[in-house]
């Protein structure tokens, strides 16, 4: 992996200074907007960006309360980040449609934006998106406990603060990456270091963001409890959709993805036999190949060029 061509930028969107990273690609190609998941940042996409940039310009943002985008807890919720993502796409694409690629919570946001704003989204790629669980397709028990604790009003903040004090940052990063990937040893040393450096430097650059993370977690869990509304949102998406899911996903059971694909037979569905929740970390080439193959199969999707007003 190389970050030599990546450029860090900021854009002010209604009082939120959004941090994002770009990589140039062919000017006549599509614009890819990459959206990370809960607790993630643009760095989740660092190994995928140069692969997609062979076809078009790539932009990866830090959502509100994540990465280097400073926000209040209220600005870090799913609904607030949906509004932020909509403004971001409109700002960086000059009103032209983009291909929005999202993972986990970012996949949920990409789907919501596609249903909400058909002029902003030419197509949506949902990589192991957040999907309402069912009694026969629940996440790993350890994941359930973690989210359950995080949702408690007093216990959640204390547990998160305690973990930060007791567990060295290196172990926190390694534990998280092992949880969300299926093959930790495939993660490039450069990508691991990028995530570690980000975890070390982030408190110094944006301060403590535990409250923002907890606000995002609670709002996501609340959204996933509303199964009927979730299904209606998916049904409103008219643009092409690529749903990708890892068979070894410990956070979102693969059976929920199969059910979502079956309920939307006009979507494209790809299942990774060896992949976990965040295949862009340990299988970036597989992710890029699937996305670009899907783009080739849908040549009518719109393109856009950057017109962001940078701060």
Secondary structure, DSSP 4 states (H G I P E B T S, - for coil): ---TT-EEEEEEETTEEEEEEEE---TTSPEEEEE--TT--GGGGHHHHHHHTTTSEEEEEPPTTSTT----GGGGSHHHHHHHHHHHHHHHHTT--EEEEEETHHHHHHHHHHHH-TTTEEEEEEES------TTS---HHHHHHHHHHTSTTHHHHHHHHHHHHS-HHHHHHHHHHHH-S-GGGS-HHHHHHHHHHHHHHHHHH---HHHHHHHHHHHHHHHH-HHHHHHHHHT--SEEEEEEETT-SSS-HHHHHHHHHHTTTSEEEEETT--S-HHHH-HHHHHHHHHHHHHT-TTS--------B-
